[in-house]
Amino acid sequence: MSWLVTGAGGILARDVLACLGDEGMGLTRRDLDVTDREAVLAALRGLRPSVVVNCAAWTAVDDAESREPDALAVNGTAVGHLAEACALVGCALVHVSTDYVFDGHARVPYAEGALPGPRTAYGRTKLAGERAVLEALPERGYVVRTAWLYGSGGANFVTTMIRSGASRGVVHVVDDQRGQPTWSADVARRMVRLVDAPPGIYHATNSGDGTWYDLARETFRLLGADPARVHPTTSASYPRPAPRPAYSVLGHTRWREADLPPLRDWREALAEGFPALRAAAGG
């Protein structure tokens, strides 16, 4: 089986390629502009992979508010190009999506089949990509929603907190947004196994939940820094163009239906990944 990974420079894509070894080929934005339909069709006709993993995305959540057509070109229209090409070649497509397709107002975990209601341009464009996959590839299309992703392959909240923990000052962190801190390596390992499962939507987040404040304190604890240096604050203290979901906890029913366990608890995953994260942060 041969795998093609787009957006190969990102945190998750790097972990996917590490899992695949010699079976995986990564293409960065310089290698393949996914917004160019003819280039996408030509690439897949030439390479003829068994599976495409699409990690290419517009992830600048705040910028998308003022540049929604640009974000849609990457997160929606380009995904349609990939889905079309996969249908022509006869390969599967695993597409990475986000918790932002929901409104963030829930009080219980969002099920895979819950009605989307994005409140941001980013969420709307990602939802367009999901629909393109499911419509074009009903038998070979996979949508993997993840959230609060961190890893050793790039800058993220955890590596930022590691650097903050190495100093001596107080850190103020939001405590009114609840979600599931998720290690990219856990998501990558699960995505590689996903093509043996039925197609459709899956939620790839670590189990349990917490706030950004909880994640920062746990990061300080693992670092050997004093968690009391992390002080809680509210989202209102950090106004952004795009509102952040207050509740981003995702349900994991589809994994059980596919005879696969949900991803492990986020604290266990963070502890295992911490040495690599600390090295990536220069600590």
N, C-alpha and C positions, 0 to 999 in steps of 0.2 A: 504494500500500500504506500502510495506517495502522497505527501501533504504539502500544500502551498499555504504560507502564512503571509497575509498582507499586513501593512503597518508594522513591519518587523522591528522597528526601533523602539517600540514601546515596552513598558514593564511587563505586561501580560504576554505579549508576543515573544519576548525573549525567553520566558519560562516555558512557553509552549514548545519553542524550538529546542530548548534544552531537553525536554521530555522526549521529543521525537528523534533526536540524534540524526543519523544519516538518512532517515526517512523524510525529514523536513527540509523545505527550502523557504527561506524568508525573502520577501521583497519589501524594501522601504519605499517611501514616497518617491524618492529619486528613481528607483527601479521601475515603478509602475504607478502612474497617476490614475487612481480608481475612478476619478470623475470623467475620464476619457473613455467613452464606451468602446470605440474601435480598438483602443489599446488593450482594454480588458478582454475583449473577445479574442484578439490575436494572441494574447499571452496564454489564455487557457486552452485555445486550440493547439498552440505549440507545445505547451508543457503537459497537458492532459493529466492533471493530478487526480487522485482518487477522492481527496477531500480538500476543500478550501476553508481555512480559518480566517475570518475577516476581523482583524484587530485595528484596521485603519478607521480613524474617526476624528471628527472635530470635537475636542474635549474642553475647549475654552468656554465654559458655561456662561460666564458673564458677557463675553464678547458676542456670543450668539444672540443676545437680546437686541443688539443693534445691527447684527449682520446675519439675520436668520436665513436669507437666501443662500449665503455662502455656506452656512452650516448645513443647510438642507442638501446642498450639492454633494457634500461628503457623507453625511449621515443617512440620507434618504435616497437620492437619485443614484449615487454611485453604488449603493447596495443593490439597487435594482439592476444595474449593469452586471454586477457579480452574479446575482441570482439568475439572470438571463443566460449568462455564459455557462454557468454550472448546469443549467437545464439542457443546453445544447451539447455540452461535452458528456453529460451523464454522471456528474460527480456530486457529492454531498457538499453542503455549505453550512458551516458553523459560524454564526454571527454573534458578536458580543454586543449586548445592549445594557440597559441601566435601570435603576430604581426610579429615575426621574420621569419615567412614563406614567407614574402614579402621582396623585395630588399631595401625598404626604399627610393626609388628615386622618388616616385610619388609627384604630386603637388595638387591632389584632393584626398578625402578619398577613401581608398581601399574598393571596393564592396566585398560582400561575395563570389561572383563568379569570382573575379579577378584572373588572372593567378599568381600562386605563383612563387617566384624566390629567395629562401633563399641564403644569402651570407655567412652564418656561419654554422658550424657543428651543433650547437644547433638548428638552423632553419631547417636544413635538416632532423635531427632526429625527430623533432616535426611534420614535414610534413609527414614523414613515418607513424607516429601514426595516423594522420588524415585519411590517405588513408586506413589504416587497418580498421578503424571504418566504414567508408563509404562503403567499399567493402563488409565487412562481415555482416553489419546490415543496408541495404538500407531502411528498413521500421522502424527500431527502434534505429538508430544511430544518435547521436547529437554531433557536434563538436562546442565547445564554445571557440572562440578566445578572449583573453583578453590581456591587456597591462598596463604597468605602475601601477601595482597593489600595494595597500597599505592597511593595516588593523591593528587592535589592537592585533592580535594574534601572532605577531612576528616582527623581525627587518625589517625595510624598509626605503625608502628615507624620508618619512614624519616624522617618529619617530627620524631619525637621525637629520633632520632639527630642530625639536623641541628641542633636546638637544643642538644643535649649537646655537639656538636662546636664550637659557637660559644663554649662556656665553656672553662676551662683544666684542668678536673679529669679524673681517670681514670674510665672507664666500664667496668663489668663486664657482659659479655654472654654468654649461654648458647652453648656450643659443642658440645653433645651432642644437638642436634635438627637434622636435615638435611631441607631442603625446597627449594622453588623460589620465590624472591622474584618476585612477579608484578605488573607495572604494570597498573593497572585500565584504562588507555586501550587497551592491546593487547587485553585481554579484550573490551572493548566493541566494538572494530572487528571482531573475529572473530565475536562474537555476532550482529552485524547481517548478516553473510554466511551465518550458519549455516542459515537457513531454506531455502537452496538445496541443502542437503546432506540425506542420508537421516536420518530421525529416530533417536533413541536417546541414548546417553551419550557425552559428549565431555569430555576433560580440557583445560581452558584455563588452563595455567600456562606461564610462560616456560621456555625450555629451559635445560639445565644444572642444577646444584644447588649448594648451599652451606649453611652454618649461619647462625644469627642473628649469630654472631661475624663470619663472612665478610661478611655484608651490612653490618654496622656499620662494619667497616674500609673497605669500598668506599665507603660513604657519607662517611666522614671524608676519604678520598682525594679524592673529587670536590669536597668542600667546601674543600679546601686545608688541612685540619687534619691533625695527625700521627696516622696509624693506630695507632702504638704506644701511644697513650693508651687504646686499647680492649684490655681484658684478658679472657681467656677464663674462664668459670666453668661450673658444671654446673646442670642443672635442679633438683637437690636444694637449691641455694642459694635457689631461689624456689618453695617448695612452694605448690601451688594445689589447690583442691577437685577440679578436673577435670584428669586427667593429660594432658600434651601428647604428641602422637605423636613418637616418636624419629625416625621415618622417614616423610616425607610426599611423597616424590618420585613423581610421576604419569607414566605412559606416554602417548604421543601417537599410537598406531597409527591410531585412527579418523580423524584428520585426513588422513592419507595415503590411506586408503581412500575418503575423500570428495574427493580431488584438491585438498586444501588443505594448505599447508605447516604444520608445527607452529609455535607462536609462537617468536620469536627468543630468543637467549641473554639471560639476565636482566641481565647486566652492560651489554649494549648498550642494553637498554630503560631501565635505571636512568639511564644517562648521558644519554639523550635527554630523559627526563622530569625530570631534575634541576633545571633552571632553574625550572620551575613548582612543583616540590616545595619548593625553597628559598624561593620567594616565599610559598607557603602557610604555611611554617614561620616566616615573618617574618624570614628571614635574608638 
